[in-house]
Amino acid sequence: MFLPMESHPLPEYQCREIFIELIVKHFLQPHLQPHHHMPPVINRWLDISNLKAFDWYSPYRDRIDHWKERIGSFDGHLDVY
């Protein structure tokens, strides 16, 4: 998952979450349920984002933890939080 790298978080009513998936040469955009589970943020985001962007992570932390509980661990090469 990717988050903005250089801005303060927006109010929740202004945020929009999208998911795009490539399946056999076709892009799909499924409709997401409110408060859906979310995959972890890549480690590199924390390394390259400036301090004001770190607050983007907090609102999604519980949903990321739920993803990890349901899905389990990723391959080690993805390097995720």
Secondary structure, DSSP 4 states (H G I P E B T S, - for coil): ----SSSPPPPGGG------EEETTEEE-PPPPTT---PPPBHHHHHHS-GGGGGGTGGGHHHHHHHHHHH-PPPGGG-B-
